[in-house]
């Protein structure tokens, strides 16, 4: 499952969330700290091997 990193505007800190792509696209990301939805996506990090770009 992909790990997404967000920046919570309310907490002023970065949070990492593991969620499905479906949840991600649905915009259902919630800060685990404050439960707020004011999350700015930083970058997507995947547990799986990074695909080679040739
Ligand atoms: Zn927060």
mmCIF file of the protein (N, C-alpha, C, O) and its ligand, coordinates in Angstrom:
data_MODEL
# 
_entry.id   MODEL 
# 
loop_
_entity.id 
_entity.type 
_entity.pdbx_number_of_molecules 
1 polymer     1 
2 non-polymer 1 
# 
_entity_poly.entity_id                      1 
_entity_poly.type                           'polypeptide(L)' 
_entity_poly.nstd_linkage                   no 
_entity_poly.nstd_monomer                   no 
_entity_poly.pdbx_seq_one_letter_code       
;(UNK)(UNK)(UNK)(UNK)(UNK)(UNK)(UNK)(UNK)(UNK)(UNK)(UNK)(UNK)(UNK)(UNK)(UNK)(UNK)
(UNK)(UNK)(UNK)(UNK)(UNK)(UNK)(UNK)(UNK)(UNK)(UNK)(UNK)(UNK)(UNK)(UNK)(UNK)(UNK)
(UNK)(UNK)(UNK)(UNK)(UNK)(UNK)(UNK)(UNK)(UNK)(UNK)(UNK)(UNK)(UNK)(UNK)(UNK)(UNK)
(UNK)(UNK)(UNK)(UNK)(UNK)(UNK)
;
_entity_poly.pdbx_seq_one_letter_code_can   XXXXXXXXXXXXXXXXXXXXXXXXXXXXXXXXXXXXXXXXXXXXXXXXXXXXXX 
_entity_poly.pdbx_strand_id                 A 
# 
loop_
_entity_poly_seq.entity_id 
_entity_poly_seq.num 
_entity_poly_seq.mon_id 
_entity_poly_seq.hetero 
1 1  UNK n 
1 2  UNK n 
1 3  UNK n 
1 4  UNK n 
1 5  UNK n 
1 6  UNK n 
1 7  UNK n 
1 8  UNK n 
1 9  UNK n 
1 10 UNK n 
1 11 UNK n 
1 12 UNK n 
1 13 UNK n 
1 14 UNK n 
1 15 UNK n 
1 16 UNK n 
1 17 UNK n 
1 18 UNK n 
1 19 UNK n 
1 20 UNK n 
1 21 UNK n 
1 22 UNK n 
1 23 UNK n 
1 24 UNK n 
1 25 UNK n 
1 26 UNK n 
1 27 UNK n 
1 28 UNK n 
1 29 UNK n 
1 30 UNK n 
1 31 UNK n 
1 32 UNK n 
1 33 UNK n 
1 34 UNK n 
1 35 UNK n 
1 36 UNK n 
1 37 UNK n 
1 38 UNK n 
1 39 UNK n 
1 40 UNK n 
1 41 UNK n 
1 42 UNK n 
1 43 UNK n 
1 44 UNK n 
1 45 UNK n 
1 46 UNK n 
1 47 UNK n 
1 48 UNK n 
1 49 UNK n 
1 50 UNK n 
1 51 UNK n 
1 52 UNK n 
1 53 UNK n 
1 54 UNK n 
# 
loop_
_struct_asym.id 
_struct_asym.entity_id 
A 1 
B 2 
# 
loop_
_chem_comp.id 
_chem_comp.type 
_chem_comp.mon_nstd_flag 
UNK 'L-peptide linking' . 
ZN  non-polymer         . 
# 
_pdbx_entity_nonpoly.entity_id   2 
_pdbx_entity_nonpoly.name        ? 
_pdbx_entity_nonpoly.comp_id     ZN 
# 
_pdbx_nonpoly_scheme.asym_id         B 
_pdbx_nonpoly_scheme.entity_id       2 
_pdbx_nonpoly_scheme.mon_id          ZN 
_pdbx_nonpoly_scheme.ndb_seq_num     1 
_pdbx_nonpoly_scheme.pdb_seq_num     101 
_pdbx_nonpoly_scheme.auth_seq_num    101 
_pdbx_nonpoly_scheme.pdb_mon_id      ZN 
_pdbx_nonpoly_scheme.auth_mon_id     ZN 
_pdbx_nonpoly_scheme.pdb_strand_id   A 
_pdbx_nonpoly_scheme.pdb_ins_code    . 
# 
loop_
_atom_site.group_PDB 
_atom_site.id 
_atom_site.type_symbol 
_atom_site.label_atom_id 
_atom_site.label_alt_id 
_atom_site.label_comp_id 
_atom_site.label_asym_id 
_atom_site.label_entity_id 
_atom_site.label_seq_id 
_atom_site.pdbx_PDB_ins_code 
_atom_site.Cartn_x 
_atom_site.Cartn_y 
_atom_site.Cartn_z 
_atom_site.occupancy 
_atom_site.B_iso_or_equiv 
_atom_site.pdbx_formal_charge 
_atom_site.auth_seq_id 
_atom_site.auth_comp_id 
_atom_site.auth_asym_id 
_atom_site.auth_atom_id 
_atom_site.pdbx_PDB_model_num 
ATOM   1   N  N  . UNK A 1 1  ? 0.853   -1.202 0.000   1.00 0.00 ? 1   UNK A N  1 
ATOM   2   C  CA . UNK A 1 1  ? 0.000   0.000  0.000   1.00 0.00 ? 1   UNK A CA 1 
ATOM   3   C  C  . UNK A 1 1  ? 0.884   1.246  0.000   1.00 0.00 ? 1   UNK A C  1 
ATOM   4   O  O  . UNK A 1 1  ? 1.855   1.310  0.754   1.00 0.00 ? 1   UNK A O  1 
ATOM   5   N  N  . UNK A 1 2  ? 0.574   2.201  -0.805  1.00 0.00 ? 2   UNK A N  1 
ATOM   6   C  CA . UNK A 1 2  ? 1.416   3.397  -0.901  1.00 0.00 ? 2   UNK A CA 1 
ATOM   7   C  C  . UNK A 1 2  ? 1.401   4.234  0.374   1.00 0.00 ? 2   UNK A C  1 
ATOM   8   O  O  . UNK A 1 2  ? 0.402   4.313  1.089   1.00 0.00 ? 2   UNK A O  1 
ATOM   9   N  N  . UNK A 1 3  ? 2.524   4.841  0.620   1.00 0.00 ? 3   UNK A N  1 
ATOM   10  C  CA . UNK A 1 3  ? 2.634   5.748  1.762   1.00 0.00 ? 3   UNK A CA 1 
ATOM   11  C  C  . UNK A 1 3  ? 2.670   7.174  1.229   1.00 0.00 ? 3   UNK A C  1 
ATOM   12  O  O  . UNK A 1 3  ? 3.541   7.541  0.440   1.00 0.00 ? 3   UNK A O  1 
ATOM   13  N  N  . UNK A 1 4  ? 1.716   7.956  1.674   1.00 0.00 ? 4   UNK A N  1 
ATOM   14  C  CA . UNK A 1 4  ? 1.648   9.334  1.207   1.00 0.00 ? 4   UNK A CA 1 
ATOM   15  C  C  . UNK A 1 4  ? 2.071   10.285 2.318   1.00 0.00 ? 4   UNK A C  1 
ATOM   16  O  O  . UNK A 1 4  ? 1.737   10.098 3.488   1.00 0.00 ? 4   UNK A O  1 
ATOM   17  N  N  . UNK A 1 5  ? 2.805   11.296 1.921   1.00 0.00 ? 5   UNK A N  1 
ATOM   18  C  CA . UNK A 1 5  ? 3.234   12.290 2.895   1.00 0.00 ? 5   UNK A CA 1 
ATOM   19  C  C  . UNK A 1 5  ? 2.480   13.591 2.652   1.00 0.00 ? 5   UNK A C  1 
ATOM   20  O  O  . UNK A 1 5  ? 2.355   14.078 1.528   1.00 0.00 ? 5   UNK A O  1 
ATOM   21  N  N  . UNK A 1 6  ? 1.994   14.115 3.742   1.00 0.00 ? 6   UNK A N  1 
ATOM   22  C  CA . UNK A 1 6  ? 1.250   15.366 3.667   1.00 0.00 ? 6   UNK A CA 1 
ATOM   23  C  C  . UNK A 1 6  ? 1.822   16.368 4.664   1.00 0.00 ? 6   UNK A C  1 
ATOM   24  O  O  . UNK A 1 6  ? 2.547   16.013 5.593   1.00 0.00 ? 6   UNK A O  1 
ATOM   25  N  N  . UNK A 1 7  ? 1.473   17.612 4.441   1.00 0.00 ? 7   UNK A N  1 
ATOM   26  C  CA . UNK A 1 7  ? 1.801   18.632 5.417   1.00 0.00 ? 7   UNK A CA 1 
ATOM   27  C  C  . UNK A 1 7  ? 0.493   19.164 5.967   1.00 0.00 ? 7   UNK A C  1 
ATOM   28  O  O  . UNK A 1 7  ? -0.351  19.669 5.227   1.00 0.00 ? 7   UNK A O  1 
ATOM   29  N  N  . UNK A 1 8  ? 0.340   19.041 7.276   1.00 0.00 ? 8   UNK A N  1 
ATOM   30  C  CA . UNK A 1 8  ? -0.892  19.502 7.900   1.00 0.00 ? 8   UNK A CA 1 
ATOM   31  C  C  . UNK A 1 8  ? -0.757  20.986 8.238   1.00 0.00 ? 8   UNK A C  1 
ATOM   32  O  O  . UNK A 1 8  ? 0.142   21.397 8.972   1.00 0.00 ? 8   UNK A O  1 
ATOM   33  N  N  . UNK A 1 9  ? -1.660  21.764 7.690   1.00 0.00 ? 9   UNK A N  1 
ATOM   34  C  CA . UNK A 1 9  ? -1.612  23.207 7.937   1.00 0.00 ? 9   UNK A CA 1 
ATOM   35  C  C  . UNK A 1 9  ? -1.941  23.533 9.385   1.00 0.00 ? 9   UNK A C  1 
ATOM   36  O  O  . UNK A 1 9  ? -1.447  24.510 9.948   1.00 0.00 ? 9   UNK A O  1 
ATOM   37  N  N  . UNK A 1 10 ? -2.777  22.703 9.971   1.00 0.00 ? 10  UNK A N  1 
ATOM   38  C  CA . UNK A 1 10 ? -3.216  22.965 11.344  1.00 0.00 ? 10  UNK A CA 1 
ATOM   39  C  C  . UNK A 1 10 ? -2.120  22.638 12.348  1.00 0.00 ? 10  UNK A C  1 
ATOM   40  O  O  . UNK A 1 10 ? -1.849  23.400 13.276  1.00 0.00 ? 10  UNK A O  1 
ATOM   41  N  N  . UNK A 1 11 ? -1.492  21.468 12.130  1.00 0.00 ? 11  UNK A N  1 
ATOM   42  C  CA . UNK A 1 11 ? -0.433  21.048 13.044  1.00 0.00 ? 11  UNK A CA 1 
ATOM   43  C  C  . UNK A 1 11 ? 0.911   21.659 12.668  1.00 0.00 ? 11  UNK A C  1 
ATOM   44  O  O  . UNK A 1 11 ? 1.845   21.674 13.470  1.00 0.00 ? 11  UNK A O  1 
ATOM   45  N  N  . UNK A 1 12 ? 0.997   22.159 11.448  1.00 0.00 ? 12  UNK A N  1 
ATOM   46  C  CA . UNK A 1 12 ? 2.260   22.695 10.941  1.00 0.00 ? 12  UNK A CA 1 
ATOM   47  C  C  . UNK A 1 12 ? 3.362   21.643 11.000  1.00 0.00 ? 12  UNK A C  1 
ATOM   48  O  O  . UNK A 1 12 ? 4.487   21.917 11.419  1.00 0.00 ? 12  UNK A O  1 
ATOM   49  N  N  . UNK A 1 13 ? 3.014   20.446 10.573  1.00 0.00 ? 13  UNK A N  1 
ATOM   50  C  CA . UNK A 1 13 ? 3.994   19.376 10.563  1.00 0.00 ? 13  UNK A CA 1 
ATOM   51  C  C  . UNK A 1 13 ? 3.664   18.380 9.465   1.00 0.00 ? 13  UNK A C  1 
ATOM   52  O  O  . UNK A 1 13 ? 2.549   18.326 8.948   1.00 0.00 ? 13  UNK A O  1 
ATOM   53  N  N  . UNK A 1 14 ? 4.672   17.601 9.134   1.00 0.00 ? 14  UNK A N  1 
ATOM   54  C  CA . UNK A 1 14 ? 4.471   16.589 8.106   1.00 0.00 ? 14  UNK A CA 1 
ATOM   55  C  C  . UNK A 1 14 ? 3.920   15.326 8.730   1.00 0.00 ? 14  UNK A C  1 
ATOM   56  O  O  . UNK A 1 14 ? 4.334   14.909 9.812   1.00 0.00 ? 14  UNK A O  1 
ATOM   57  N  N  . UNK A 1 15 ? 2.980   14.729 8.027   1.00 0.00 ? 15  UNK A N  1 
ATOM   58  C  CA . UNK A 1 15 ? 2.413   13.472 8.491   1.00 0.00 ? 15  UNK A CA 1 
ATOM   59  C  C  . UNK A 1 15 ? 2.457   12.474 7.341   1.00 0.00 ? 15  UNK A C  1 
ATOM   60  O  O  . UNK A 1 15 ? 2.334   12.842 6.172   1.00 0.00 ? 15  UNK A O  1 
ATOM   61  N  N  . UNK A 1 16 ? 2.635   11.211 7.695   1.00 0.00 ? 16  UNK A N  1 
ATOM   62  C  CA . UNK A 1 16 ? 2.660   10.161 6.689   1.00 0.00 ? 16  UNK A CA 1 
ATOM   63  C  C  . UNK A 1 16 ? 1.440   9.280  6.851   1.00 0.00 ? 16  UNK A C  1 
ATOM   64  O  O  . UNK A 1 16 ? 1.138   8.807  7.947   1.00 0.00 ? 16  UNK A O  1 
ATOM   65  N  N  . UNK A 1 17 ? 0.752   9.068  5.760   1.00 0.00 ? 17  UNK A N  1 
ATOM   66  C  CA . UNK A 1 17 ? -0.465  8.259  5.807   1.00 0.00 ? 17  UNK A CA 1 
ATOM   67  C  C  . UNK A 1 17 ? -0.362  7.109  4.817   1.00 0.00 ? 17  UNK A C  1 
ATOM   68  O  O  . UNK A 1 17 ? 0.063   7.285  3.675   1.00 0.00 ? 17  UNK A O  1 
ATOM   69  N  N  . UNK A 1 18 ? -0.752  5.950  5.269   1.00 0.00 ? 18  UNK A N  1 
ATOM   70  C  CA . UNK A 1 18 ? -0.842  4.808  4.373   1.00 0.00 ? 18  UNK A CA 1 
ATOM   71  C  C  . UNK A 1 18 ? -2.293  4.652  3.962   1.00 0.00 ? 18  UNK A C  1 
ATOM   72  O  O  . UNK A 1 18 ? -3.165  4.393  4.793   1.00 0.00 ? 18  UNK A O  1 
ATOM   73  N  N  . UNK A 1 19 ? -2.534  4.808  2.706   1.00 0.00 ? 19  UNK A N  1 
ATOM   74  C  CA . UNK A 1 19 ? -3.901  4.716  2.235   1.00 0.00 ? 19  UNK A CA 1 
ATOM   75  C  C  . UNK A 1 19 ? -3.918  4.196  0.807   1.00 0.00 ? 19  UNK A C  1 
ATOM   76  O  O  . UNK A 1 19 ? -2.926  4.253  0.081   1.00 0.00 ? 19  UNK A O  1 
ATOM   77  N  N  . UNK A 1 20 ? -5.078  3.692  0.439   1.00 0.00 ? 20  UNK A N  1 
ATOM   78  C  CA . UNK A 1 20 ? -5.196  3.174  -0.916  1.00 0.00 ? 20  UNK A CA 1 
ATOM   79  C  C  . UNK A 1 20 ? -5.298  4.330  -1.903  1.00 0.00 ? 20  UNK A C  1 
ATOM   80  O  O  . UNK A 1 20 ? -5.638  5.458  -1.546  1.00 0.00 ? 20  UNK A O  1 
ATOM   81  N  N  . UNK A 1 21 ? -4.993  4.010  -3.145  1.00 0.00 ? 21  UNK A N  1 
ATOM   82  C  CA . UNK A 1 21 ? -5.082  5.032  -4.186  1.00 0.00 ? 21  UNK A CA 1 
ATOM   83  C  C  . UNK A 1 21 ? -6.509  5.556  -4.291  1.00 0.00 ? 21  UNK A C  1 
ATOM   84  O  O  . UNK A 1 21 ? -6.745  6.729  -4.582  1.00 0.00 ? 21  UNK A O  1 
ATOM   85  N  N  . UNK A 1 22 ? -7.438  4.661  -4.049  1.00 0.00 ? 22  UNK A N  1 
ATOM   86  C  CA . UNK A 1 22 ? -8.850  5.041  -4.120  1.00 0.00 ? 22  UNK A CA 1 
ATOM   87  C  C  . UNK A 1 22 ? -9.178  6.094  -3.057  1.00 0.00 ? 22  UNK A C  1 
ATOM   88  O  O  . UNK A 1 22 ? -9.859  7.085  -3.319  1.00 0.00 ? 22  UNK A O  1 
ATOM   89  N  N  . UNK A 1 23 ? -8.667  5.840  -1.848  1.00 0.00 ? 23  UNK A N  1 
ATOM   90  C  CA . UNK A 1 23 ? -8.906  6.797  -0.767  1.00 0.00 ? 23  UNK A CA 1 
ATOM   91  C  C  . UNK A 1 23 ? -8.220  8.127  -1.075  1.00 0.00 ? 23  UNK A C  1 
ATOM   92  O  O  . UNK A 1 23 ? -8.739  9.209  -0.801  1.00 0.00 ? 23  UNK A O  1 
ATOM   93  N  N  . UNK A 1 24 ? -7.037  7.990  -1.653  1.00 0.00 ? 24  UNK A N  1 
ATOM   94  C  CA . UNK A 1 24 ? -6.259  9.176  -1.995  1.00 0.00 ? 24  UNK A CA 1 
ATOM   95  C  C  . UNK A 1 24 ? -7.021  10.047 -2.999  1.00 0.00 ? 24  UNK A C  1 
ATOM   96  O  O  . UNK A 1 24 ? -7.137  11.263 -2.840  1.00 0.00 ? 24  UNK A O  1 
ATOM   97  N  N  . UNK A 1 25 ? -7.529  9.385  -4.027  1.00 0.00 ? 25  UNK A N  1 
ATOM   98  C  CA . UNK A 1 25 ? -8.243  10.110 -5.074  1.00 0.00 ? 25  UNK A CA 1 
ATOM   99  C  C  . UNK A 1 25 ? -9.557  10.680 -4.571  1.00 0.00 ? 25  UNK A C  1 
ATOM   100 O  O  . UNK A 1 25 ? -10.061 11.683 -5.076  1.00 0.00 ? 25  UNK A O  1 
ATOM   101 N  N  . UNK A 1 26 ? -10.094 10.014 -3.567  1.00 0.00 ? 26  UNK A N  1 
ATOM   102 C  CA . UNK A 1 26 ? -11.362 10.477 -3.011  1.00 0.00 ? 26  UNK A CA 1 
ATOM   103 C  C  . UNK A 1 26 ? -11.154 11.698 -2.116  1.00 0.00 ? 26  UNK A C  1 
ATOM   104 O  O  . UNK A 1 26 ? -12.110 12.345 -1.688  1.00 0.00 ? 26  UNK A O  1 
ATOM   105 N  N  . UNK A 1 27 ? -9.876  11.998 -1.841  1.00 0.00 ? 27  UNK A N  1 
ATOM   106 C  CA . UNK A 1 27 ? -9.575  13.162 -1.017  1.00 0.00 ? 27  UNK A CA 1 
ATOM   107 C  C  . UNK A 1 27 ? -10.005 12.976 0.420   1.00 0.00 ? 27  UNK A C  1 
ATOM   108 O  O  . UNK A 1 27 ? -10.366 13.933 1.105   1.00 0.00 ? 27  UNK A O  1 
ATOM   109 N  N  . UNK A 1 28 ? -9.962  11.737 0.868   1.00 0.00 ? 28  UNK A N  1 
ATOM   110 C  CA . UNK A 1 28 ? -10.425 11.443 2.224   1.00 0.00 ? 28  UNK A CA 1 
ATOM   111 C  C  . UNK A 1 28 ? -9.280  11.458 3.231   1.00 0.00 ? 28  UNK A C  1 
ATOM   112 O  O  . UNK A 1 28 ? -9.399  10.910 4.327   1.00 0.00 ? 28  UNK A O  1 
ATOM   113 N  N  . UNK A 1 29 ? -8.183  12.081 2.858   1.00 0.00 ? 29  UNK A N  1 
ATOM   114 C  CA . UNK A 1 29 ? -7.036  12.135 3.756   1.00 0.00 ? 29  UNK A CA 1 
ATOM   115 C  C  . UNK A 1 29 ? -7.361  12.959 4.994   1.00 0.00 ? 29  UNK A C  1 
ATOM   116 O  O  . UNK A 1 29 ? -7.866  14.079 4.909   1.00 0.00 ? 29  UNK A O  1 
ATOM   117 N  N  . UNK A 1 30 ? -7.057  12.377 6.131   1.00 0.00 ? 30  UNK A N  1 
ATOM   118 C  CA . UNK A 1 30 ? -7.301  13.081 7.396   1.00 0.00 ? 30  UNK A CA 1 
ATOM   119 C  C  . UNK A 1 30 ? -6.014  13.049 8.212   1.00 0.00 ? 30  UNK A C  1 
ATOM   120 O  O  . UNK A 1 30 ? -5.316  12.036 8.246   1.00 0.00 ? 30  UNK A O  1 
ATOM   121 N  N  . UNK A 1 31 ? -5.714  14.137 8.854   1.00 0.00 ? 31  UNK A N  1 
ATOM   122 C  CA . UNK A 1 31 ? -4.530  14.195 9.691   1.00 0.00 ? 31  UNK A CA 1 
ATOM   123 C  C  . UNK A 1 31 ? -4.709  13.278 10.902  1.00 0.00 ? 31  UNK A C  1 
ATOM   124 O  O  . UNK A 1 31 ? -5.706  13.384 11.617  1.00 0.00 ? 31  UNK A O  1 
ATOM   125 N  N  . UNK A 1 32 ? -3.747  12.376 11.135  1.00 0.00 ? 32  UNK A N  1 
ATOM   126 C  CA . UNK A 1 32 ? -3.852  11.470 12.279  1.00 0.00 ? 32  UNK A CA 1 
ATOM   127 C  C  . UNK A 1 32 ? -3.687  12.209 13.609  1.00 0.00 ? 32  UNK A C  1 
ATOM   128 O  O  . UNK A 1 32 ? -4.049  11.687 14.664  1.00 0.00 ? 32  UNK A O  1 
ATOM   129 N  N  . UNK A 1 33 ? -3.153  13.394 13.555  1.00 0.00 ? 33  UNK A N  1 
ATOM   130 C  CA . UNK A 1 33 ? -2.915  14.155 14.779  1.00 0.00 ? 33  UNK A CA 1 
ATOM   131 C  C  . UNK A 1 33 ? -4.157  14.932 15.214  1.00 0.00 ? 33  UNK A C  1 
ATOM   132 O  O  . UNK A 1 33 ? -4.612  14.818 16.352  1.00 0.00 ? 33  UNK A O  1 
ATOM   133 N  N  . UNK A 1 34 ? -4.692  15.720 14.289  1.00 0.00 ? 34  UNK A N  1 
ATOM   134 C  CA . UNK A 1 34 ? -5.813  16.590 14.643  1.00 0.00 ? 34  UNK A CA 1 
ATOM   135 C  C  . UNK A 1 34 ? -7.111  16.173 13.964  1.00 0.00 ? 34  UNK A C  1 
ATOM   136 O  O  . UNK A 1 34 ? -8.184  16.679 14.296  1.00 0.00 ? 34  UNK A O  1 
ATOM   137 N  N  . UNK A 1 35 ? -7.008  15.240 13.002  1.00 0.00 ? 35  UNK A N  1 
ATOM   138 C  CA . UNK A 1 35 ? -8.216  14.773 12.339  1.00 0.00 ? 35  UNK A CA 1 
ATOM   139 C  C  . UNK A 1 35 ? -8.734  15.753 11.299  1.00 0.00 ? 35  UNK A C  1 
ATOM   140 O  O  . UNK A 1 35 ? -9.814  15.567 10.738  1.00 0.00 ? 35  UNK A O  1 
ATOM   141 N  N  . UNK A 1 36 ? -7.957  16.797 11.047  1.00 0.00 ? 36  UNK A N  1 
ATOM   142 C  CA . UNK A 1 36 ? -8.380  17.794 10.072  1.00 0.00 ? 36  UNK A CA 1 
ATOM   143 C  C  . UNK A 1 36 ? -8.107  17.338 8.648   1.00 0.00 ? 36  UNK A C  1 
ATOM   144 O  O  . UNK A 1 36 ? -7.341  16.403 8.415   1.00 0.00 ? 36  UNK A O  1 
ATOM   145 N  N  . UNK A 1 37 ? -8.734  18.002 7.718   1.00 0.00 ? 37  UNK A N  1 
ATOM   146 C  CA . UNK A 1 37 ? -8.580  17.625 6.310   1.00 0.00 ? 37  UNK A CA 1 
ATOM   147 C  C  . UNK A 1 37 ? -7.733  18.631 5.539   1.00 0.00 ? 37  UNK A C  1 
ATOM   148 O  O  . UNK A 1 37 ? -7.645  18.567 4.312   1.00 0.00 ? 37  UNK A O  1 
ATOM   149 N  N  . UNK A 1 38 ? -7.113  19.555 6.257   1.00 0.00 ? 38  UNK A N  1 
ATOM   150 C  CA . UNK A 1 38 ? -6.296  20.555 5.580   1.00 0.00 ? 38  UNK A CA 1 
ATOM   151 C  C  . UNK A 1 38 ? -4.898  20.046 5.319   1.00 0.00 ? 38  UNK A C  1 
ATOM   152 O  O  . UNK A 1 38 ? -3.914  20.599 5.808   1.00 0.00 ? 38  UNK A O  1 
ATOM   153 N  N  . UNK A 1 39 ? -4.828  18.987 4.541   1.00 0.00 ? 39  UNK A N  1 
ATOM   154 C  CA . UNK A 1 39 ? -3.531  18.370 4.257   1.00 0.00 ? 39  UNK A CA 1 
ATOM   155 C  C  . UNK A 1 39 ? -3.052  18.721 2.860   1.00 0.00 ? 39  UNK A C  1 
ATOM   156 O  O  . UNK A 1 39 ? -3.788  18.618 1.879   1.00 0.00 ? 39  UNK A O  1 
ATOM   157 N  N  . UNK A 1 40 ? -1.817  19.133 2.802   1.00 0.00 ? 40  UNK A N  1 
ATOM   158 C  CA . UNK A 1 40 ? -1.208  19.411 1.513   1.00 0.00 ? 40  UNK A CA 1 
ATOM   159 C  C  . UNK A 1 40 ? -0.331  18.229 1.132   1.00 0.00 ? 40  UNK A C  1 
ATOM   160 O  O  . UNK A 1 40 ? 0.596   17.889 1.867   1.00 0.00 ? 40  UNK A O  1 
ATOM   161 N  N  . UNK A 1 41 ? -0.605  17.598 -0.002  1.00 0.00 ? 41  UNK A N  1 
ATOM   162 C  CA . UNK A 1 41 ? 0.214   16.462 -0.410  1.00 0.00 ? 41  UNK A CA 1 
ATOM   163 C  C  . UNK A 1 41 ? 1.638   16.884 -0.733  1.00 0.00 ? 41  UNK A C  1 
ATOM   164 O  O  . UNK A 1 41 ? 1.866   17.862 -1.445  1.00 0.00 ? 41  UNK A O  1 
ATOM   165 N  N  . UNK A 1 42 ? 2.582   16.139 -0.205  1.00 0.00 ? 42  UNK A N  1 
ATOM   166 C  CA . UNK A 1 42 ? 3.981   16.441 -0.478  1.00 0.00 ? 42  UNK A CA 1 
ATOM   167 C  C  . UNK A 1 42 ? 4.466   15.596 -1.644  1.00 0.00 ? 42  UNK A C  1 
ATOM   168 O  O  . UNK A 1 42 ? 4.686   16.095 -2.748  1.00 0.00 ? 42  UNK A O  1 
ATOM   169 N  N  . UNK A 1 43 ? 4.627   14.321 -1.380  1.00 0.00 ? 43  UNK A N  1 
ATOM   170 C  CA . UNK A 1 43 ? 5.079   13.427 -2.434  1.00 0.00 ? 43  UNK A CA 1 
ATOM   171 C  C  . UNK A 1 43 ? 4.681   12.014 -2.073  1.00 0.00 ? 43  UNK A C  1 
ATOM   172 O  O  . UNK A 1 43 ? 4.479   11.685 -0.904  1.00 0.00 ? 43  UNK A O  1 
ATOM   173 N  N  . UNK A 1 44 ? 4.573   11.196 -3.083  1.00 0.00 ? 44  UNK A N  1 
ATOM   174 C  CA . UNK A 1 44 ? 4.154   9.820  -2.860  1.00 0.00 ? 44  UNK A CA 1 
ATOM   175 C  C  . UNK A 1 44 ? 5.370   8.910  -2.796  1.00 0.00 ? 44  UNK A C  1 
ATOM   176 O  O  . UNK A 1 44 ? 6.211   8.891  -3.695  1.00 0.00 ? 44  UNK A O  1 
ATOM   177 N  N  . UNK A 1 45 ? 5.435   8.168  -1.723  1.00 0.00 ? 45  UNK A N  1 
ATOM   178 C  CA . UNK A 1 45 ? 6.508   7.205  -1.572  1.00 0.00 ? 45  UNK A CA 1 
ATOM   179 C  C  . UNK A 1 45 ? 5.898   5.807  -1.579  1.00 0.00 ? 45  UNK A C  1 
ATOM   180 O  O  . UNK A 1 45 ? 4.926   5.526  -0.878  1.00 0.00 ? 45  UNK A O  1 
ATOM   181 N  N  . UNK A 1 46 ? 6.480   4.964  -2.370  1.00 0.00 ? 46  UNK A N  1 
ATOM   182 C  CA . UNK A 1 46 ? 5.918   3.629  -2.486  1.00 0.00 ? 46  UNK A CA 1 
ATOM   183 C  C  . UNK A 1 46 ? 6.840   2.605  -1.844  1.00 0.00 ? 46  UNK A C  1 
ATOM   184 O  O  . UNK A 1 46 ? 8.064   2.690  -1.941  1.00 0.00 ? 46  UNK A O  1 
ATOM   185 N  N  . UNK A 1 47 ? 6.224   1.647  -1.195  1.00 0.00 ? 47  UNK A N  1 
ATOM   186 C  CA . UNK A 1 47 ? 6.998   0.563  -0.605  1.00 0.00 ? 47  UNK A CA 1 
ATOM   187 C  C  . UNK A 1 47 ? 7.565   -0.338 -1.703  1.00 0.00 ? 47  UNK A C  1 
ATOM   188 O  O  . UNK A 1 47 ? 8.661   -0.885 -1.580  1.00 0.00 ? 47  UNK A O  1 
ATOM   189 N  N  . UNK A 1 48 ? 6.809   -0.472 -2.749  1.00 0.00 ? 48  UNK A N  1 
ATOM   190 C  CA . UNK A 1 48 ? 7.243   -1.332 -3.830  1.00 0.00 ? 48  UNK A CA 1 
ATOM   191 C  C  . UNK A 1 48 ? 8.437   -0.722 -4.550  1.00 0.00 ? 48  UNK A C  1 
ATOM   192 O  O  . UNK A 1 48 ? 8.742   0.460  -4.394  1.00 0.00 ? 48  UNK A O  1 
ATOM   193 N  N  . UNK A 1 49 ? 9.084   -1.531 -5.319  1.00 0.00 ? 49  UNK A N  1 
ATOM   194 C  CA . UNK A 1 49 ? 10.275  -1.068 -6.032  1.00 0.00 ? 49  UNK A CA 1 
ATOM   195 C  C  . UNK A 1 49 ? 9.921   0.070  -6.976  1.00 0.00 ? 49  UNK A C  1 
ATOM   196 O  O  . UNK A 1 49 ? 8.888   0.054  -7.646  1.00 0.00 ? 49  UNK A O  1 
ATOM   197 N  N  . UNK A 1 50 ? 10.780  1.025  -7.008  1.00 0.00 ? 50  UNK A N  1 
ATOM   198 C  CA . UNK A 1 50 ? 10.555  2.144  -7.915  1.00 0.00 ? 50  UNK A CA 1 
ATOM   199 C  C  . UNK A 1 50 ? 10.719  1.664  -9.354  1.00 0.00 ? 50  UNK A C  1 
ATOM   200 O  O  . UNK A 1 50 ? 11.645  0.926  -9.691  1.00 0.00 ? 50  UNK A O  1 
ATOM   201 N  N  . UNK A 1 51 ? 9.816   2.096  -10.157 1.00 0.00 ? 51  UNK A N  1 
ATOM   202 C  CA . UNK A 1 51 ? 9.870   1.665  -11.554 1.00 0.00 ? 51  UNK A CA 1 
ATOM   203 C  C  . UNK A 1 51 ? 11.032  2.334  -12.278 1.00 0.00 ? 51  UNK A C  1 
ATOM   204 O  O  . UNK A 1 51 ? 11.305  3.522  -12.110 1.00 0.00 ? 51  UNK A O  1 
ATOM   205 N  N  . UNK A 1 52 ? 11.676  1.554  -13.057 1.00 0.00 ? 52  UNK A N  1 
ATOM   206 C  CA . UNK A 1 52 ? 12.813  2.088  -13.796 1.00 0.00 ? 52  UNK A CA 1 
ATOM   207 C  C  . UNK A 1 52 ? 12.344  2.939  -14.980 1.00 0.00 ? 52  UNK A C  1 
ATOM   208 O  O  . UNK A 1 52 ? 11.462  2.563  -15.752 1.00 0.00 ? 52  UNK A O  1 
ATOM   209 N  N  . UNK A 1 53 ? 12.963  4.063  -15.072 1.00 0.00 ? 53  UNK A N  1 
ATOM   210 C  CA . UNK A 1 53 ? 12.644  4.908  -16.222 1.00 0.00 ? 53  UNK A CA 1 
ATOM   211 C  C  . UNK A 1 53 ? 13.801  4.828  -17.216 1.00 0.00 ? 53  UNK A C  1 
ATOM   212 O  O  . UNK A 1 53 ? 14.890  5.347  -16.971 1.00 0.00 ? 53  UNK A O  1 
ATOM   213 N  N  . UNK A 1 54 ? 13.551  4.196  -18.289 1.00 0.00 ? 54  UNK A N  1 
ATOM   214 C  CA . UNK A 1 54 ? 14.620  4.017  -19.265 1.00 0.00 ? 54  UNK A CA 1 
ATOM   215 C  C  . UNK A 1 54 ? 14.448  5.012  -20.417 1.00 0.00 ? 54  UNK A C  1 
ATOM   216 O  O  . UNK A 1 54 ? 15.253  5.023  -21.348 1.00 0.00 ? 54  UNK A O  1 
HETATM 217 ZN ZN . ZN  B 2 .  ? -3.090  17.991 11.877  1.00 0.00 ? 101 ZN  A ZN 1 
# 
